[in-house]
């Protein structure tokens, strides 16, 4: 959460983008993005943060970060 905010705030708009992930959807929105939103609000950072089904951070109309979970099924590392 701290690195996400730092990265986005130290780069010019359009030069940085962040994708966050966690093992489950609830962990992405209820844990990680809840904390990102809390930090965003307390530090009065630019843009707006959406928490919930589509965790996203926008500055003006530009999407600069979002959260997602990995696919439920997939062949990770299989040969």
VMD Tcl script that builds the backbone (N, CA, C; Angstrom):
set m [mol new atoms 237]
animate dup $m
set s [atomselect $m all]
$s set {name element resname resid chain x y z} {
  {N N UNK 1 A 0.821 -1.174 0.000}
  {CA C UNK 1 A 0.000 0.000 0.000}
  {C C UNK 1 A 0.874 1.249 0.000}
  {N N UNK 2 A 1.877 1.274 0.821}
  {CA C UNK 2 A 2.762 2.436 0.876}
  {C C UNK 2 A 3.526 2.600 -0.432}
  {N N UNK 3 A 4.025 1.500 -0.970}
  {CA C UNK 3 A 4.761 1.580 -2.239}
  {C C UNK 3 A 3.869 2.022 -3.387}
  {N N UNK 4 A 2.619 1.577 -3.399}
  {CA C UNK 4 A 1.676 2.004 -4.439}
  {C C UNK 4 A 1.507 3.515 -4.403}
  {N N UNK 5 A 1.222 4.058 -3.235}
  {CA C UNK 5 A 1.029 5.501 -3.100}
  {C C UNK 5 A 2.305 6.259 -3.439}
  {N N UNK 6 A 3.441 5.788 -2.932}
  {CA C UNK 6 A 4.714 6.461 -3.205}
  {C C UNK 6 A 5.010 6.482 -4.705}
  {N N UNK 7 A 4.879 5.335 -5.358}
  {CA C UNK 7 A 5.188 5.231 -6.788}
  {C C UNK 7 A 4.339 6.195 -7.606}
  {N N UNK 8 A 3.047 6.204 -7.332}
  {CA C UNK 8 A 2.147 7.050 -8.118}
  {C C UNK 8 A 2.343 8.537 -7.829}
  {N N UNK 9 A 2.649 8.867 -6.607}
  {CA C UNK 9 A 2.812 10.272 -6.240}
  {C C UNK 9 A 4.165 10.841 -6.632}
  {N N UNK 10 A 5.138 9.998 -6.910}
  {CA C UNK 10 A 6.469 10.499 -7.271}
  {C C UNK 10 A 6.715 10.492 -8.772}
  {N N UNK 11 A 5.709 10.123 -9.534}
  {CA C UNK 11 A 5.839 10.112 -10.988}
  {C C UNK 11 A 4.812 11.051 -11.620}
  {N N UNK 12 A 5.185 11.619 -12.730}
  {CA C UNK 12 A 4.287 12.474 -13.489}
  {C C UNK 12 A 3.105 11.647 -13.987}
  {N N UNK 13 A 1.935 12.252 -13.991}
  {CA C UNK 13 A 0.741 11.571 -14.474}
  {C C UNK 13 A 0.988 11.021 -15.873}
  {N N UNK 14 A 0.714 9.759 -16.080}
  {CA C UNK 14 A 0.914 9.111 -17.364}
  {C C UNK 14 A 2.210 8.318 -17.457}
  {N N UNK 15 A 3.102 8.492 -16.486}
  {CA C UNK 15 A 4.382 7.784 -16.504}
  {C C UNK 15 A 4.422 6.566 -15.578}
  {N N UNK 16 A 3.424 6.413 -14.724}
  {CA C UNK 16 A 3.421 5.296 -13.775}
  {C C UNK 16 A 2.046 4.634 -13.764}
  {N N UNK 17 A 2.050 3.326 -13.563}
  {CA C UNK 17 A 0.816 2.559 -13.452}
  {C C UNK 17 A 1.082 1.412 -12.492}
  {N N UNK 18 A 0.104 1.099 -11.643}
  {CA C UNK 18 A 0.276 0.036 -10.654}
  {C C UNK 18 A -0.870 -0.958 -10.767}
  {N N UNK 19 A -0.522 -2.235 -10.761}
  {CA C UNK 19 A -1.502 -3.310 -10.658}
  {C C UNK 19 A -1.191 -4.049 -9.365}
  {N N UNK 20 A -2.175 -4.123 -8.486}
  {CA C UNK 20 A -1.988 -4.842 -7.228}
  {C C UNK 20 A -2.735 -6.166 -7.319}
  {N N UNK 21 A -2.295 -7.125 -6.501}
  {CA C UNK 21 A -2.939 -8.425 -6.509}
  {C C UNK 21 A -2.897 -9.041 -5.117}
  {N N UNK 22 A -3.799 -9.952 -4.886}
  {CA C UNK 22 A -3.864 -10.745 -3.662}
  {C C UNK 22 A -4.526 -12.067 -4.047}
  {N N UNK 23 A -4.403 -13.095 -3.214}
  {CA C UNK 23 A -4.933 -14.408 -3.588}
  {C C UNK 23 A -6.437 -14.460 -3.844}
  {N N UNK 24 A -7.232 -13.628 -3.149}
  {CA C UNK 24 A -8.682 -13.662 -3.338}
  {C C UNK 24 A -9.219 -12.257 -3.575}
  {N N UNK 25 A -10.407 -12.182 -4.187}
  {CA C UNK 25 A -11.059 -10.899 -4.406}
  {C C UNK 25 A -11.295 -10.122 -3.120}
  {N N UNK 26 A -11.823 -10.788 -2.057}
  {CA C UNK 26 A -12.016 -10.060 -0.805}
  {C C UNK 26 A -10.716 -9.509 -0.218}
  {N N UNK 27 A -9.612 -10.222 -0.390}
  {CA C UNK 27 A -8.341 -9.701 0.107}
  {C C UNK 27 A -7.901 -8.476 -0.679}
  {N N UNK 28 A -8.180 -8.460 -1.973}
  {CA C UNK 28 A -7.834 -7.295 -2.793}
  {C C UNK 28 A -8.615 -6.078 -2.321}
  {N N UNK 29 A -9.940 -6.204 -2.227}
  {CA C UNK 29 A -10.747 -5.029 -1.914}
  {C C UNK 29 A -10.866 -4.745 -0.424}
  {N N UNK 30 A -11.123 -5.758 0.393}
  {CA C UNK 30 A -11.386 -5.521 1.816}
  {C C UNK 30 A -10.120 -5.312 2.632}
  {N N UNK 31 A -8.996 -5.749 2.130}
  {CA C UNK 31 A -7.756 -5.582 2.884}
  {C C UNK 31 A -6.848 -4.560 2.198}
  {N N UNK 32 A -6.323 -4.928 1.037}
  {CA C UNK 32 A -5.327 -4.086 0.372}
  {C C UNK 32 A -5.890 -2.724 -0.034}
  {N N UNK 33 A -6.988 -2.710 -0.785}
  {CA C UNK 33 A -7.505 -1.435 -1.281}
  {C C UNK 33 A -8.208 -0.624 -0.211}
  {N N UNK 34 A -8.673 -1.247 0.824}
  {CA C UNK 34 A -9.201 -0.499 1.961}
  {C C UNK 34 A -8.076 0.334 2.573}
  {N N UNK 35 A -6.903 -0.264 2.706}
  {CA C UNK 35 A -5.757 0.456 3.256}
  {C C UNK 35 A -5.230 1.518 2.291}
  {N N UNK 36 A -5.240 1.207 0.991}
  {CA C UNK 36 A -4.836 2.214 0.001}
  {C C UNK 36 A -5.766 3.417 0.078}
  {N N UNK 37 A -7.061 3.170 0.159}
  {CA C UNK 37 A -8.031 4.268 0.243}
  {C C UNK 37 A -7.831 5.069 1.522}
  {N N UNK 38 A -7.563 4.402 2.631}
  {CA C UNK 38 A -7.337 5.081 3.905}
  {C C UNK 38 A -6.105 5.997 3.815}
  {N N UNK 39 A -5.020 5.475 3.245}
  {CA C UNK 39 A -3.812 6.285 3.098}
  {C C UNK 39 A -4.063 7.459 2.150}
  {N N UNK 40 A -4.761 7.196 1.050}
  {CA C UNK 40 A -5.092 8.234 0.074}
  {C C UNK 40 A -5.842 9.377 0.740}
  {N N UNK 41 A -6.823 9.033 1.547}
  {CA C UNK 41 A -7.640 10.044 2.228}
  {C C UNK 41 A -6.828 10.812 3.269}
  {N N UNK 42 A -6.097 10.115 4.117}
  {CA C UNK 42 A -5.335 10.769 5.186}
  {C C UNK 42 A -4.221 11.666 4.647}
  {N N UNK 43 A -3.559 11.216 3.588}
  {CA C UNK 43 A -2.452 11.993 3.019}
  {C C UNK 43 A -2.934 13.029 2.014}
  {N N UNK 44 A -4.234 13.036 1.719}
  {CA C UNK 44 A -4.820 13.972 0.758}
  {C C UNK 44 A -4.100 13.898 -0.586}
  {N N UNK 45 A -3.985 12.660 -1.076}
  {CA C UNK 45 A -3.323 12.426 -2.355}
  {C C UNK 45 A -4.246 12.792 -3.499}
  {N N UNK 46 A -3.675 12.936 -4.672}
  {CA C UNK 46 A -4.451 13.356 -5.846}
  {C C UNK 46 A -5.387 12.244 -6.322}
  {N N UNK 47 A -6.430 12.661 -7.028}
  {CA C UNK 47 A -7.357 11.720 -7.641}
  {C C UNK 47 A -8.379 11.164 -6.678}
  {N N UNK 48 A -9.000 10.052 -7.116}
  {CA C UNK 48 A -10.008 9.386 -6.296}
  {C C UNK 48 A -9.768 7.877 -6.324}
  {N N UNK 49 A -10.092 7.237 -5.224}
  {CA C UNK 49 A -9.914 5.797 -5.091}
  {C C UNK 49 A -11.276 5.155 -4.902}
  {N N UNK 50 A -11.550 4.114 -5.687}
  {CA C UNK 50 A -12.758 3.314 -5.548}
  {C C UNK 50 A -12.383 1.998 -4.876}
  {N N UNK 51 A -13.141 1.615 -3.879}
  {CA C UNK 51 A -12.937 0.341 -3.198}
  {C C UNK 51 A -14.201 -0.482 -3.402}
  {N N UNK 52 A -14.057 -1.770 -3.533}
  {CA C UNK 52 A -15.217 -2.632 -3.720}
  {C C UNK 52 A -14.953 -3.622 -4.827}
  {N N UNK 53 A -15.964 -3.874 -5.637}
  {CA C UNK 53 A -15.852 -4.861 -6.704}
  {C C UNK 53 A -14.782 -4.489 -7.729}
  {N N UNK 54 A -14.570 -3.200 -7.947}
  {CA C UNK 54 A -13.563 -2.739 -8.909}
  {C C UNK 54 A -12.639 -1.741 -8.235}
  {N N UNK 55 A -11.655 -2.220 -7.474}
  {CA C UNK 55 A -10.744 -1.289 -6.822}
  {C C UNK 55 A -9.861 -0.572 -7.846}
  {N N UNK 56 A -9.987 0.749 -7.891}
  {CA C UNK 56 A -9.278 1.543 -8.895}
  {C C UNK 56 A -8.889 2.892 -8.312}
  {N N UNK 57 A -7.859 3.488 -8.900}
  {CA C UNK 57 A -7.408 4.832 -8.530}
  {C C UNK 57 A -7.341 5.633 -9.820}
  {N N UNK 58 A -8.089 6.720 -9.846}
  {CA C UNK 58 A -8.116 7.616 -11.004}
  {C C UNK 58 A -7.584 8.985 -10.623}
  {N N UNK 59 A -6.892 9.607 -11.551}
  {CA C UNK 59 A -6.572 11.031 -11.463}
  {C C UNK 59 A -7.202 11.639 -12.705}
  {N N UNK 60 A -8.114 12.571 -12.479}
  {CA C UNK 60 A -8.973 13.082 -13.546}
  {C C UNK 60 A -9.688 11.881 -14.153}
  {N N UNK 61 A -9.544 11.628 -15.427}
  {CA C UNK 61 A -10.190 10.456 -16.043}
  {C C UNK 61 A -9.194 9.350 -16.347}
  {N N UNK 62 A -7.960 9.509 -15.884}
  {CA C UNK 62 A -6.922 8.520 -16.182}
  {C C UNK 62 A -6.805 7.484 -15.057}
  {N N UNK 63 A -6.950 6.234 -15.432}
  {CA C UNK 63 A -6.763 5.127 -14.494}
  {C C UNK 63 A -5.272 4.970 -14.248}
  {N N UNK 64 A -4.845 5.060 -12.978}
  {CA C UNK 64 A -3.418 4.941 -12.676}
  {C C UNK 64 A -3.091 3.700 -11.843}
  {N N UNK 65 A -4.121 3.036 -11.295}
  {CA C UNK 65 A -3.880 1.808 -10.531}
  {C C UNK 65 A -5.180 1.029 -10.410}
  {N N UNK 66 A -5.048 -0.276 -10.313}
  {CA C UNK 66 A -6.214 -1.100 -10.015}
  {C C UNK 66 A -5.778 -2.388 -9.331}
  {N N UNK 67 A -6.747 -3.029 -8.699}
  {CA C UNK 67 A -6.487 -4.283 -8.005}
  {C C UNK 67 A -7.232 -5.425 -8.653}
  {N N UNK 68 A -6.611 -6.592 -8.624}
  {CA C UNK 68 A -7.256 -7.780 -9.173}
  {C C UNK 68 A -6.728 -9.006 -8.457}
  {N N UNK 69 A -7.445 -10.099 -8.628}
  {CA C UNK 69 A -6.980 -11.377 -8.105}
  {C C UNK 69 A -6.610 -12.270 -9.275}
  {N N UNK 70 A -5.753 -13.244 -9.054}
  {CA C UNK 70 A -5.413 -14.170 -10.139}
  {C C UNK 70 A -6.617 -15.020 -10.528}
  {N N UNK 71 A -6.577 -15.613 -11.695}
  {CA C UNK 71 A -7.637 -16.516 -12.136}
  {C C UNK 71 A -7.771 -17.677 -11.157}
  {N N UNK 72 A -8.991 -18.170 -11.001}
  {CA C UNK 72 A -9.217 -19.296 -10.090}
  {C C UNK 72 A -8.550 -20.569 -10.563}
  {N N UNK 73 A -8.526 -20.772 -11.874}
  {CA C UNK 73 A -7.948 -21.998 -12.421}
  {C C UNK 73 A -6.946 -21.622 -13.488}
  {N N UNK 74 A -5.892 -22.390 -13.567}
  {CA C UNK 74 A -4.891 -22.141 -14.591}
  {C C UNK 74 A -3.700 -23.033 -14.371}
  {N N UNK 75 A -2.980 -23.229 -15.421}
  {CA C UNK 75 A -1.791 -24.076 -15.367}
  {C C UNK 75 A -0.590 -23.197 -15.082}
  {N N UNK 76 A -0.315 -22.999 -13.821}
  {CA C UNK 76 A 0.836 -22.190 -13.425}
  {C C UNK 76 A 2.040 -23.101 -13.274}
  {N N UNK 77 A 3.043 -22.865 -14.080}
  {CA C UNK 77 A 4.269 -23.627 -13.964}
  {C C UNK 77 A 4.199 -25.048 -14.501}
  {N N UNK 78 A 3.112 -25.408 -15.163}
  {CA C UNK 78 A 3.043 -26.776 -15.691}
  {C C UNK 78 A 3.744 -26.846 -17.046}
  {N N UNK 79 A 4.283 -28.000 -17.336}
  {CA C UNK 79 A 4.993 -28.197 -18.586}
  {C C UNK 79 A 4.162 -28.941 -19.590}
}
mol reanalyze $m
mol bondsrecalc $m
mol representation Tube
mol addrep $m
